[in-house]
Amino acid sequence: MGKIKIEDLETINATKAKVHFGELLHQTSVEGKTFLISRQDKPISVILGYKKYVELISSGEKKS
């Protein structure tokens, strides 16, 4: 999998993320999407599925 590039993330504002949280969970866990959450046009968080998270952690451990 490798690195996640910021420009590849779908940006969603925090209010919309709160309203559609269940849908975001589905999209990250089932569809493999990754989201950048913003507040006042500033990035504050990233939501990604567990599989992607494990892949990222594993690839970081291999480099060390």
C-alpha positions as CSV (number, residue, x, y, z in Angstrom):
1,M,0.0,0.0,0.0
2,G,2.7,2.5,0.9
3,K,2.2,6.1,1.8
4,I,-1.1,8.0,1.8
5,K,-0.8,11.2,-0.1
6,I,-2.7,14.2,1.2
7,E,-3.9,15.2,-2.3
8,D,-5.5,11.8,-2.7
9,L,-7.7,12.2,0.3
10,E,-11.3,13.2,0.0
11,T,-11.9,16.3,2.1
12,I,-15.1,16.7,4.2
13,N,-15.9,19.3,6.7
14,A,-16.3,18.4,10.4
15,T,-20.0,19.2,10.5
16,K,-20.8,17.0,7.5
17,A,-18.6,14.2,8.9
18,K,-20.6,14.3,12.1
19,V,-23.9,14.1,10.3
20,H,-22.8,11.3,8.0
21,F,-20.5,9.4,10.4
22,G,-22.1,6.0,9.8
23,E,-21.7,6.4,6.1
24,L,-18.1,7.4,6.5
25,L,-17.4,4.3,8.6
26,H,-18.9,2.1,5.8
27,Q,-16.9,3.9,3.1
28,T,-13.6,3.5,5.0
29,S,-14.1,-0.1,6.2
30,V,-15.9,-1.6,3.2
31,E,-14.8,0.6,0.2
32,G,-11.3,1.4,1.5
33,K,-11.8,5.2,1.2
34,T,-9.8,7.7,3.3
35,F,-11.1,11.1,4.4
36,L,-9.4,14.3,5.5
37,I,-11.6,16.1,8.0
38,S,-11.4,19.9,8.0
39,R,-12.7,22.7,10.2
40,Q,-12.8,26.2,8.9
41,D,-10.8,25.0,5.8
42,K,-8.0,23.7,8.0
43,P,-7.2,19.9,8.2
44,I,-7.8,18.5,11.7
45,S,-8.0,14.7,11.3
46,V,-8.0,11.7,9.0
47,I,-10.4,8.8,9.0
48,L,-9.3,5.6,7.5
49,G,-10.3,1.9,7.8
50,Y,-8.6,-0.5,10.1
51,K,-7.0,-2.5,7.2
52,K,-5.3,0.6,5.9
53,Y,-4.2,1.6,9.3
54,V,-2.6,-1.8,9.9
55,E,-0.9,-1.7,6.5
56,L,0.5,1.8,7.3
57,I,1.8,0.7,10.7
58,S,3.3,-2.5,9.2
59,S,5.1,-0.7,6.4
60,G,6.5,1.8,8.9
61,E,7.9,-1.0,11.1
62,K,9.6,-2.7,8.1
63,K,11.5,0.5,7.4
64,S,12.9,0.8,10.9
